[in-house]
Amino acid sequence: DQQVKQNSPSLSVQEGRISILNCDYTNSMFDYFLWYKKYPAEGPTFLISISSIKDKNEDGRFTVFLNKSAKHLSLHIVPSQPGDSAVYFCAARNGYNFNKFYFGSGTKLNVKP
Amino acid sequence: EAQVTQNPRYLITVTGKKLTVTCSQNMNHEYMSWYRQDPGLGLRQIYYSMNVEVTDKGDVPEGYKVSRKEKRNFPLILESPSPNQTSLYFCASSPSPGGIQYFGAGTRLSVL
């Protein structure tokens, strides 16, 4: 059973508006969460991360929010740009074994000009 | 340029014919890992390596082998490929376990 879930396979947003991508997890031992962005025919690239001791982390247009009680995190992109169109993967690290990571199935974001 | 290089990028093979997918990184990273990506399942970890000669199983290791004889190289070996190993494979590396990973461009494997 998947321990990290991204329930929205796709999302379409108008340029300049906010994009919100969601991710849920089941394992309370996860202690560090990351978002990766993937363009076609390329490998995932790191975007932003958050430790479980925080509830928010911001980097330019990207903000990640973590709600530990709900086991939920979200990635906000403001304002969205056409170049943000990609697949976004949520990932979580096992706090008991730093070598192990769990990824969601990805959300394909399309930002329309 | 810092990078993770996988070869080949595309491979079509037949059931039972042994194959190796190579992975090399030029960043002197300690940690390396292999993932497979399947529709609806995201990336699943196959094997990882914390350092030379130190490897361990991820979540889906069945049917795969790895070795880490040199720090920069981490090949993935399929000794007897089967159709259910048809997938997109990614190699990744990180300066240390638990950190941000740098991914290769992927290897698309089809086993007929």
Interface residues (C-beta under 8 A of the other chain):
Chain A: Q2 V4 Q6 Y32 L34 Y36 A41 E42 G43 P44 T45 F46 S49 F89 A91 R93 F98 N99 K100 F101 Y102 F103 G104 S105 G106
Chain B: V4 Y31 S33 Y35 P39 G40 L41 G42 L43 R44 Q45 Y48 M50 D56 G58 D59 F90 A92 P97 G98 I100 Q101 Y102 F103 G104 A105 G106
